[in-house]
Amino acid sequence: MSDESPELVPEAEPGADRPEVMAELPEQPMPSEPMAETAAEIEDLDTDAPRVAILMGSKSDLPVMEKAEQELTERGISSETRVMSAHREPDVVADYARNAKLRGLRVIIAGAGLSAALPGVVAAHTELPVIGVPLTSRTSVAGGLDALLSIVQMPPGVPVACVGVDNARNAAVLAARMLGA
């Protein structure tokens, strides 16, 4: 028997003796690159999906808020109109706002009266720009001042643009400008 230890030889990688095998394998892109490219392609697609959402807390707000829809239609901007209450259906509002961008929406117009929570709740759950429309009602304080102040006085980090009281048309004009349309 010999005092010498056997010599350890590292195992060669498969195909190491054939450099052409390594050359045949295409270089694989990083996983994030295709996702970013796909997201950019989706962003550029022209679809029939509405670009602007028009939300209101009550059906009684429809006569004022339909002026936004009319303005958007005249400008050729597709929209959808929904009634949802930030107080009576907070989970519905939050889900809608969270999924708005995925559905192709780019701006949200939210009309509300009295405490006017809808625009702020929507803004808290989306990255999209939100335009608040303060609305008057028979129980409004000082002709809608209560709603105006509720929409304008958002906490830092939860921005909401605000137009004049009952001025849904201006909200649509602002949305169109945001879209560059």
CORWO-V650241 format. One record per pair of residues at least 24 apart in sequence whose C-alpha atoms are under 7 Angstrom apart, sorted by sequence separation. I is the first residue (numbers start at 1). J is the second residue. If there is no record, write none. Layout:
i:j
I:J
I:J
This chain:
i:j
59:83
111:135
113:137
58:83
97:122
51:77
52:78
53:79
54:80
55:81
56:82
57:83
58:84
114:140
51:78
52:79
53:80
54:81
55:82
56:83
57:84
58:85
98:125
101:128
50:78
51:79
52:80
53:81
54:82
55:83
56:84
57:85
94:122
97:125
98:126
132:160
50:79
55:84
57:86
93:122
97:126
131:160
132:161
133:162
50:80
130:160
131:161
132:162
133:163
134:164
135:165
136:166
86:117
94:125
115:146
116:147
120:151
130:161
131:162
132:163
133:164
134:165
135:166
86:118
114:146
115:147
119:151
133:165
134:166
85:118
114:147
133:166
113:147
116:150
120:154
124:158
133:167
86:121
112:147
115:150
116:151
123:158
133:168
123:159
123:160
120:158
133:171
120:160
131:171
119:160
65:111
53:105
51:104
52:105
50:104
51:105
52:106
53:107
54:108
55:109
56:110
57:111
49:104
50:105
51:106
52:107
53:108
54:109
55:110
56:111
57:112
51:107
52:108
53:109
54:110
55:111
56:112
57:118
109:171
107:175
71:169
68:168
72:172
67:168
68:169
71:172
64:166
67:169
65:168
68:171
64:168
68:172
